[in-house]
């Protein structure tokens, strides 16, 4: 069996570059699911403390860093969708077993 070569480089975007991408509602749902998964790794109280901490200071651990990344990405996507009039409000099911896939917009 031949060895698989290990790449010596990876594609990167310059730090000051802005890239325009298209995001579907289905993909945004997946990002919301990722956010919810991340949020569920802590108790409600601990999660609230992390969110409050991010409002006043830079992340100080890996969890906070990744949470801030997700929140920034979600905010940017939702702002762009709002500017393009592609946001709709949906009711959150009272059923605690519901997942984001169960929440459908019209």
FENKA-V458060 format. One record per pair of residues at least 24 apart in sequence whose ideal C-beta (glycine too) atoms are under 6 Angstrom apart, sorted by sequence separation. I is the first residue (numbers start at 1). GAP is how many residues later the second one is. D is the distance in Angstrom with one decimal. If there is no record, write none. Layout:
i | gap | d
I | GAP | D
I | GAP | D
This chain:
i | gap | d
35 | 35 | 4.9
28 | 49 | 5.9
23 | 54 | 5.4
33 | 67 | 5.1
32 | 68 | 4.9
29 | 71 | 5.0
